[in-house]
Amino acid sequence: NNLASVLEARGDFEGAEQLHREALQARRDKLGEEHPSTLTSKSNLASVLEASGDVGGAEQLLREVLHTRQVKLGEDHPSTFASKHNLAVVLEARGD
């Protein structure tokens, strides 16, 4: 994830996306879909998708993360609030 973040900062969205997808799949395989680290990987992938212009893809992932955090952690958990914020940023970028 660190290398992917560096690539994203340099504008290499394709390279960053590939690394984020690999990290997400590895975490899904090892930790499961609802593990906090897997959810973080989903959020990281959403960030690079938004930056590369795939706002719809970013929105879908962020909605999944938010739903899981609401169910697992509750509405008042800091991670749930962070997910709401991340989704709001994407929706604002889309014009909603």
KEZAPA-849505 format. One record per residue (C-alpha): residue number from 0; residue in three letters; x, z, y. Coordinates in pm, whole numbers, plus 32768, in hexadecimal, padded with zeros to 4 digits. Layout:
N
{resi:NUM	resn:ALA	u:X	w:Z	v:Y};
...
//
This chain:
96
{resi:0	resn:ASN	u:8000	w:8000	v:8000};
{resi:1	resn:ASN	u:811D	w:8043	v:80F1};
{resi:2	resn:LEU	u:81AF	w:7EE7	v:80C8};
{resi:3	resn:ALA	u:8054	w:7E51	v:80EE};
{resi:4	resn:SER	u:802C	w:7F0E	v:8236};
{resi:5	resn:VAL	u:8177	w:7E84	v:82B4};
{resi:6	resn:LEU	u:810F	w:7D23	v:8257};
{resi:7	resn:GLU	u:7FC1	w:7D53	v:8308};
{resi:8	resn:ALA	u:8070	w:7DD2	v:8441};
{resi:9	resn:ARG	u:814A	w:7C98	v:843C};
{resi:10	resn:GLY	u:8018	w:7BBA	v:841F};
{resi:11	resn:ASP	u:804F	w:7B5B	v:82B2};
{resi:12	resn:PHE	u:7EE6	w:7B9A	v:8254};
{resi:13	resn:GLU	u:7EF8	w:7ACD	v:8115};
{resi:14	resn:GLY	u:8020	w:7B93	v:8091};
{resi:15	resn:ALA	u:7F85	w:7CDC	v:80FC};
{resi:16	resn:GLU	u:7E3B	w:7C85	v:8058};
{resi:17	resn:GLN	u:7EE5	w:7C2E	v:7F10};
{resi:18	resn:LEU	u:7FA2	w:7D79	v:7F08};
{resi:19	resn:HIS	u:7E6C	w:7E41	v:7F65};
{resi:20	resn:ARG	u:7DA6	w:7D95	v:7E50};
{resi:21	resn:GLU	u:7EB9	w:7DE6	v:7D55};
{resi:22	resn:ALA	u:7EC2	w:7F52	v:7DC3};
{resi:23	resn:LEU	u:7D47	w:7F6A	v:7DB2};
{resi:24	resn:GLN	u:7D3B	w:7EDA	v:7C53};
{resi:25	resn:ALA	u:7E4F	w:7FC3	v:7BDC};
{resi:26	resn:ARG	u:7D96	w:80EF	v:7C68};
{resi:27	resn:ARG	u:7C4D	w:807E	v:7BCF};
{resi:28	resn:ASP	u:7CF5	w:805A	v:7A7D};
{resi:29	resn:LYS	u:7DAC	w:81A8	v:7A89};
{resi:30	resn:LEU	u:7CC9	w:8287	v:7B59};
{resi:31	resn:GLY	u:7B6E	w:81F0	v:7B4E};
{resi:32	resn:GLU	u:7A87	w:8155	v:7C4F};
{resi:33	resn:GLU	u:7A23	w:8297	v:7CFE};
{resi:34	resn:HIS	u:7B76	w:8341	v:7D1E};
{resi:35	resn:PRO	u:7BD9	w:8390	v:7E87};
{resi:36	resn:SER	u:7D17	w:82BF	v:7E69};
{resi:37	resn:THR	u:7C50	w:8196	v:7DEA};
{resi:38	resn:LEU	u:7B62	w:81B8	v:7F10};
{resi:39	resn:THR	u:7C8B	w:81C4	v:7FFE};
{resi:40	resn:SER	u:7D0D	w:8081	v:7F64};
{resi:41	resn:LYS	u:7BB9	w:7FE0	v:7F99};
{resi:42	resn:SER	u:7BBE	w:804A	v:8105};
{resi:43	resn:ASN	u:7D1F	w:7FC2	v:8130};
{resi:44	resn:LEU	u:7CB6	w:7E74	v:809D};
{resi:45	resn:ALA	u:7B89	w:7E6E	v:8183};
{resi:46	resn:SER	u:7C6F	w:7EA1	v:82AC};
{resi:47	resn:VAL	u:7D42	w:7D71	v:825A};
{resi:48	resn:LEU	u:7C0B	w:7CA1	v:820F};
{resi:49	resn:GLU	u:7B80	w:7CF5	v:8364};
{resi:50	resn:ALA	u:7CCB	w:7CA5	v:840D};
{resi:51	resn:SER	u:7CD7	w:7B53	v:835F};
{resi:52	resn:GLY	u:7B74	w:7AFE	v:83C9};
{resi:53	resn:ASP	u:7AB5	w:7B4D	v:8289};
{resi:54	resn:VAL	u:79CB	w:7C43	v:8332};
{resi:55	resn:GLY	u:78C2	w:7C16	v:8224};
{resi:56	resn:GLY	u:79B6	w:7C72	v:8110};
{resi:57	resn:ALA	u:7A2D	w:7D9E	v:81D5};
{resi:58	resn:GLU	u:78C9	w:7E11	v:8212};
{resi:59	resn:GLN	u:7871	w:7DFC	v:80A1};
{resi:60	resn:LEU	u:799A	w:7ECF	v:8037};
{resi:61	resn:LEU	u:7962	w:7FCF	v:8149};
{resi:62	resn:ARG	u:77F4	w:7FF3	v:80EA};
{resi:63	resn:GLU	u:785D	w:8037	v:7F82};
{resi:64	resn:VAL	u:795A	w:813D	v:7FF3};
{resi:65	resn:LEU	u:785F	w:81E3	v:80DA};
{resi:66	resn:HIS	u:7753	w:81F1	v:7FCC};
{resi:67	resn:THR	u:783F	w:828B	v:7ECD};
{resi:68	resn:ARG	u:78BE	w:838C	v:7FC5};
{resi:69	resn:GLN	u:775D	w:83E9	v:802F};
{resi:70	resn:VAL	u:76F9	w:8421	v:7EC5};
{resi:71	resn:LYS	u:7838	w:84D1	v:7E55};
{resi:72	resn:LEU	u:789D	w:858F	v:7F8E};
{resi:73	resn:GLY	u:7761	w:85AF	v:805E};
{resi:74	resn:GLU	u:7704	w:8542	v:81BB};
{resi:75	resn:ASP	u:77D3	w:864B	v:826E};
{resi:76	resn:HIS	u:7922	w:860F	v:81C6};
{resi:77	resn:PRO	u:7A3C	w:858F	v:82A9};
{resi:78	resn:SER	u:7A7D	w:8468	v:81C0};
{resi:79	resn:THR	u:790F	w:8403	v:81D7};
{resi:80	resn:PHE	u:7924	w:840E	v:8352};
{resi:81	resn:ALA	u:7A5F	w:8337	v:8346};
{resi:82	resn:SER	u:79A9	w:823A	v:826C};
{resi:83	resn:LYS	u:7886	w:822D	v:8360};
{resi:84	resn:HIS	u:7979	w:81F0	v:847C};
{resi:85	resn:ASN	u:7A2F	w:80DB	v:83BF};
{resi:86	resn:LEU	u:78E7	w:802E	v:8370};
{resi:87	resn:ALA	u:7875	w:804E	v:84DA};
{resi:88	resn:VAL	u:79B4	w:7FA6	v:8552};
{resi:89	resn:VAL	u:797A	w:7E7F	v:8468};
{resi:90	resn:LEU	u:780D	w:7E62	v:84CC};
{resi:91	resn:GLU	u:7872	w:7E66	v:8639};
{resi:92	resn:ALA	u:7970	w:7D51	v:85F7};
{resi:93	resn:ARG	u:7858	w:7C88	v:8557};
{resi:94	resn:GLY	u:777C	w:7CC3	v:8686};
{resi:95	resn:ASP	u:7683	w:7DB6	v:85EC};
//
